[in-house]
Amino acid sequence: MLTRALRWLCLVLAVSACPSGPGLPADSGPADSGASDGGTSDGGAPDAGRLGFTLRSPTLSVDGGVASRYCWYFRTPNAAAQAVAGFHSSLGPAVTYLGMWLTPTEVMPPGTLVEGCDQTGQLNNGAGWAYSAWQPDAGWSFPTDDGAGQPLGKVLAPNQAGFLYLRVVNGETASASAQAQVDVDLYPPDASVTPADSLTTYNGNINILPNGTDTATATCPAPSGARFTRITVFTHQQAVQTQVKTPGVTLFASTDWENPGASTFSAPSFPTPAALEVSCSYVNPTGRTITAGASPDTDEACMMLSYFFPSARPRLCFNSTLIP
């Protein structure tokens, strides 16, 4: 059963290191919906000198033997545009995956929690991937040198809208609590930063026959002049190998869908491909055909999640077409 606290906004501002002024307000001001067990604003003091904020989902009570997925919607507390320097995440028991997505408009009121959602449901509306984690403790920071001495960062719009996507699996017989947290580190408001954005590829042509094998491959044109700093691939449980390649060069490869890792690049070695070949190989142990879809249990996925620069907005490549 889902703990019934769907409207607590849980943005914990590092106020000890973030005085009020341009960029971050002095208080994120979550409103109490009257529920007693939703997201709270505890979670510990920030590290000394940290500039940033924390996104924390409500605590979920997950029955034994249950697997599900949730989207928790938020707005960031920055009053003006400000660049992200890095992310760190903590996944509680039963949380097997976290994806952070940013949306150009508010999809749901901040604090809303939706069960059975699709993390790719807003891609056609301009949503951009921001961060993913498969392990209980993970993190990543943008390079501090873009090749010309300027740091890279993802620029957040004022009070940026977005959502955390959680995949929750309780393989035990007893119920378990599940919660996830993302600490977002920011550059100072006046920092000069080269903007980086996400390129997400989505393959809708997956078709794995019963008790069969298949490899889904799509070649995506890269945005003009793009240099890449991070690449990973998201799939579901039938995947046995994923790769991202350019002619003669493998930029990313994994054989572990539950912890695929990522390839990171820094100056002077940022790859600058004209196109990216994204492939996912599968083994279907079931008696039914498996196609592309949102369910980790019954469907499959093949999505490259990457950061590139310079950029003014997130980009989507559907099958082999780079959306303008």
C-alpha positions as CSV (number, residue, x, y, z in Angstrom):
1,M,0.0,0.0,0.0
2,L,1.2,3.5,-0.8
3,T,1.6,5.8,2.1
4,R,-1.0,8.4,1.6
5,A,0.8,11.7,1.5
6,L,0.8,13.0,-2.0
7,R,1.1,16.7,-1.7
8,W,4.2,17.4,0.5
9,L,6.8,19.3,-1.4
10,C,10.2,18.3,-0.1
11,L,12.8,20.8,-1.2
12,V,15.5,21.1,1.5
13,L,17.5,24.2,0.9
14,A,21.1,24.4,2.1
15,V,20.4,27.6,3.9
16,S,23.5,27.4,6.0
17,A,25.6,27.8,2.8
18,C,23.1,29.6,0.6
19,P,22.2,33.0,1.9
20,S,19.2,34.7,0.5
21,G,19.8,36.9,-2.5
22,P,20.0,36.2,-6.3
23,G,19.5,32.6,-7.2
24,L,18.1,31.0,-4.1
25,P,15.5,32.2,-1.6
26,A,16.0,31.9,2.1
27,D,13.2,29.3,2.5
28,S,11.6,26.8,0.2
29,G,8.3,27.1,2.1
30,P,6.7,23.7,1.7
31,A,3.0,23.7,2.5
32,D,1.5,21.1,4.8
33,S,-1.3,19.3,3.1
34,G,-2.5,17.8,6.5
35,A,-1.0,14.4,5.7
36,S,1.3,13.1,8.4
37,D,3.6,10.7,6.6
38,G,4.6,12.3,3.3
39,G,7.8,13.9,2.3
40,T,9.4,15.9,5.1
41,S,12.0,18.5,5.3
42,D,14.3,16.7,7.6
43,G,17.2,14.8,6.2
44,G,20.3,16.2,7.9
45,A,22.4,19.3,7.7
46,P,24.2,20.1,4.4
47,D,27.9,19.8,4.1
48,A,29.7,23.0,5.1
49,G,30.1,25.3,2.1
50,R,27.6,23.5,0.0
51,L,25.5,25.6,-2.4
52,G,22.4,23.7,-3.5
53,F,19.1,22.1,-2.6
54,T,17.7,18.6,-2.0
55,L,14.8,16.8,-3.6
56,R,13.3,14.1,-1.4
57,S,10.4,11.8,-2.3
58,P,7.7,10.9,0.2
59,T,8.3,7.6,2.0
60,L,6.4,4.8,0.3
61,S,5.2,1.6,2.1
62,V,5.6,-1.2,-0.4
63,D,3.9,-4.6,0.3
64,G,6.0,-7.7,0.0
65,G,6.3,-9.1,-3.5
66,V,5.2,-5.8,-5.1
67,A,7.0,-4.0,-8.0
68,S,5.8,-0.6,-9.2
69,R,6.9,2.8,-10.4
70,Y,6.1,6.3,-9.3
71,C,6.5,9.9,-10.4
72,W,6.9,12.6,-7.8
73,Y,6.6,16.2,-9.1
74,F,8.5,19.2,-7.9
75,R,9.7,22.7,-8.6
76,T,13.2,23.9,-7.7
77,P,13.6,26.8,-5.3
78,N,16.0,29.0,-7.4
79,A,14.4,32.4,-8.1
80,A,16.6,33.1,-11.1
81,A,18.3,30.9,-13.7
82,Q,21.2,29.0,-12.1
83,A,23.5,26.2,-13.3
84,V,23.8,22.8,-11.8
85,A,27.4,21.7,-10.9
86,G,26.5,18.1,-10.0
87,F,24.2,15.5,-8.4
88,H,24.3,13.0,-5.6
89,S,21.6,10.5,-4.8
90,S,20.6,8.2,-2.1
91,L,18.2,5.3,-2.8
92,G,16.5,3.6,0.1
93,P,15.6,-0.1,0.3
94,A,13.4,-1.3,-2.5
95,V,14.3,1.6,-4.8
96,T,16.1,0.1,-7.7
97,Y,16.2,3.0,-10.1
98,L,15.8,6.8,-10.0
99,G,15.5,9.1,-13.0
100,M,15.3,12.9,-12.6
101,W,13.5,14.7,-15.5
102,L,13.0,18.4,-16.1
103,T,9.9,19.7,-17.9
104,P,9.3,23.1,-19.7
105,T,6.0,23.6,-17.9
106,E,4.3,22.2,-14.8
107,V,2.8,18.8,-15.5
108,M,1.4,18.2,-12.1
109,P,1.3,20.4,-8.9
110,P,4.5,20.2,-6.9
111,G,4.3,17.3,-4.4
112,T,1.9,15.2,-6.4
113,L,2.8,11.5,-6.5
114,V,1.5,9.3,-9.3
115,E,1.7,5.5,-9.4
116,G,2.2,3.6,-12.6
117,C,3.7,6.5,-14.5
118,D,6.0,6.5,-17.6
119,Q,9.3,8.4,-17.3
120,T,9.2,9.0,-21.0
121,G,5.7,10.3,-21.1
122,Q,6.7,14.0,-21.4
123,L,9.4,13.5,-24.0
124,N,7.2,14.8,-26.8
125,N,6.4,17.9,-24.7
126,G,10.1,19.0,-24.4
127,A,11.1,17.1,-21.2
128,G,14.8,16.6,-20.7
129,W,16.6,13.9,-18.8
130,A,18.8,15.3,-16.0
131,Y,20.2,12.5,-13.9
132,S,19.9,8.7,-13.2
133,A,21.0,6.3,-10.5
134,W,20.8,2.6,-10.2
135,Q,22.8,2.2,-7.0
136,P,22.0,3.1,-3.3
137,D,24.7,5.8,-3.3
138,A,25.7,7.6,-6.5
139,G,26.7,10.9,-7.9
140,W,28.3,12.8,-10.8
141,S,29.7,16.3,-11.4
142,F,30.0,18.2,-14.6
143,P,33.6,18.9,-15.8
144,T,35.1,22.2,-14.6
145,D,36.8,22.8,-18.0
146,D,35.0,22.8,-21.3
147,G,38.3,22.9,-23.2
148,A,38.4,26.7,-23.0
149,G,38.7,27.0,-19.2
150,Q,35.0,27.4,-18.4
151,P,32.9,24.9,-16.4
152,L,30.0,23.0,-17.8
153,G,26.6,22.9,-16.1
154,K,22.9,22.3,-16.7
155,V,21.1,25.6,-16.4
156,L,17.8,25.4,-14.4
157,A,15.0,27.8,-15.3
158,P,13.7,29.9,-12.4
159,N,11.6,27.5,-10.2
160,Q,12.3,24.7,-12.7
161,A,9.5,22.1,-13.0
162,G,10.3,18.4,-13.1
163,F,9.7,15.0,-11.6
164,L,11.6,12.1,-10.0
165,Y,10.8,8.7,-11.4
166,L,11.2,5.8,-9.0
167,R,11.3,2.1,-9.8
168,V,10.4,0.2,-6.6
169,V,10.8,-3.6,-6.1
170,N,10.2,-5.4,-2.9
171,G,11.3,-9.0,-3.3
172,E,10.7,-9.8,0.4
173,T,7.5,-11.1,2.0
174,A,7.3,-8.3,4.5
175,S,6.5,-4.7,3.6
176,A,9.3,-2.3,3.2
177,S,9.7,1.5,3.2
178,A,11.1,3.2,0.1
179,Q,12.4,6.7,-0.3
180,A,14.8,8.5,-2.6
181,Q,16.8,11.7,-2.4
182,V,18.8,13.8,-4.9
183,D,21.2,16.5,-3.7
184,V,21.6,19.1,-6.4
185,D,24.8,21.2,-6.3
186,L,24.8,24.6,-7.9
187,Y,27.3,27.0,-9.2
188,P,27.2,30.5,-7.6
189,P,24.5,32.7,-9.3
190,D,27.1,34.9,-11.0
191,A,29.2,32.0,-12.3
192,S,30.0,31.9,-16.1
193,V,29.1,28.4,-17.2
194,T,28.9,26.7,-20.6
195,P,25.4,25.2,-20.8
196,A,25.1,21.5,-21.3
197,D,21.8,19.7,-22.1
198,S,20.6,16.2,-22.6
199,L,20.3,14.2,-25.8
200,T,17.8,11.3,-25.2
201,T,17.3,8.7,-27.8
202,Y,14.2,6.5,-27.8
203,N,13.8,3.3,-29.9
204,G,10.2,2.5,-30.5
205,N,10.9,-0.4,-32.9
206,I,11.7,-3.1,-30.3
207,N,10.1,-6.5,-31.2
208,I,11.4,-9.5,-29.4
209,L,9.6,-12.7,-30.4
210,P,8.6,-15.4,-27.8
211,N,11.7,-17.3,-26.5
212,G,13.8,-15.4,-29.0
213,T,16.6,-12.9,-29.2
214,D,16.8,-9.5,-30.9
215,T,19.0,-6.4,-31.2
216,A,17.3,-3.0,-31.6
217,T,19.6,-0.5,-33.3
218,A,19.0,3.1,-34.2
219,T,21.5,5.7,-35.5
220,C,20.9,9.2,-34.3
221,P,22.4,12.3,-35.9
222,A,24.1,14.4,-33.3
223,P,23.3,18.1,-32.9
224,S,25.6,20.2,-34.9
225,G,28.9,20.8,-33.2
226,A,27.9,18.7,-30.2
227,R,30.6,17.5,-27.8
228,F,29.6,14.8,-25.3
229,T,30.5,14.6,-21.6
230,R,28.4,11.7,-20.3
231,I,26.7,8.7,-21.9
232,T,24.6,5.8,-20.5
233,V,21.8,3.6,-21.7
234,F,18.5,2.7,-19.9
235,T,16.8,-0.7,-20.6
236,H,14.5,-3.1,-18.8
237,Q,15.3,-6.6,-17.6
238,Q,15.5,-8.6,-20.9
239,A,18.6,-6.6,-22.1
240,V,21.9,-8.5,-22.1
241,Q,24.1,-5.9,-23.8
242,T,24.0,-2.2,-24.7
243,Q,26.3,-0.1,-26.8
244,V,26.8,3.4,-28.1
245,K,29.2,3.6,-31.0
246,T,30.5,5.9,-33.7
247,P,32.4,4.5,-36.7
248,G,35.4,2.6,-35.2
249,V,34.8,3.8,-31.6
250,T,32.7,2.4,-28.8
251,L,31.7,5.3,-26.5
252,F,29.7,3.2,-24.1
253,A,29.1,-0.5,-23.4
254,S,27.4,-2.5,-20.7
255,T,26.1,-6.0,-20.0
256,D,24.3,-5.2,-16.7
257,W,20.8,-3.6,-17.1
258,E,20.5,-3.2,-13.3
259,N,23.8,-1.2,-13.1
260,P,24.9,-0.1,-16.5
261,G,27.3,2.6,-15.3
262,A,28.2,5.5,-17.6
263,S,31.0,6.8,-19.8
264,T,32.3,10.2,-18.8
265,F,34.5,12.5,-20.9
266,S,36.5,15.6,-20.1
267,A,38.8,18.0,-21.9
268,P,40.6,17.6,-24.2
269,S,38.9,14.2,-25.0
270,F,35.2,15.2,-25.5
271,P,33.9,13.0,-28.4
272,T,32.4,15.0,-31.3
273,P,30.5,12.4,-33.3
274,A,28.4,13.3,-36.4
275,A,26.0,10.4,-35.4
276,L,25.6,7.9,-32.6
277,E,24.6,4.2,-33.1
278,V,22.6,3.0,-30.1
279,S,22.0,-0.7,-29.8
280,C,20.4,-2.9,-27.2
281,S,20.4,-6.8,-27.4
282,Y,17.8,-8.8,-25.7
283,V,16.9,-12.4,-24.7
284,N,13.1,-13.0,-24.3
285,P,12.5,-16.0,-21.9
286,T,8.7,-15.7,-22.1
287,G,6.1,-17.1,-24.4
288,R,4.9,-13.6,-25.6
289,T,6.3,-10.9,-27.9
290,I,7.9,-8.0,-26.0
291,T,7.8,-4.5,-27.5
292,A,8.8,-1.0,-26.4
293,G,6.9,0.3,-23.4
294,A,6.9,1.8,-19.9
295,S,6.5,-1.4,-17.8
296,P,9.8,-2.8,-16.4
297,D,8.1,-6.2,-16.0
298,T,6.4,-6.7,-19.4
299,D,8.0,-4.2,-21.8
300,E,11.4,-3.2,-23.0
301,A,13.3,0.0,-23.6
302,C,16.4,1.2,-25.3
303,M,17.3,4.8,-24.4
304,M,20.6,6.6,-24.5
305,L,20.7,9.2,-21.8
306,S,23.5,11.7,-22.4
307,Y,24.8,15.2,-21.9
308,F,26.3,17.4,-24.7
309,F,27.4,21.0,-25.2
310,P,27.1,23.7,-26.3
311,S,23.3,23.6,-26.2
312,A,20.3,25.8,-25.6
313,R,17.8,23.1,-24.9
314,P,17.3,19.3,-24.4
315,R,17.1,17.2,-27.6
316,L,15.2,14.1,-28.5
317,C,16.0,11.5,-31.1
318,F,13.1,9.2,-31.9
319,N,14.2,6.0,-33.6
320,S,16.7,7.6,-36.0
321,T,15.2,11.1,-36.3
322,L,16.6,14.0,-34.4
323,I,13.6,16.1,-33.5
324,P,14.1,19.8,-34.4
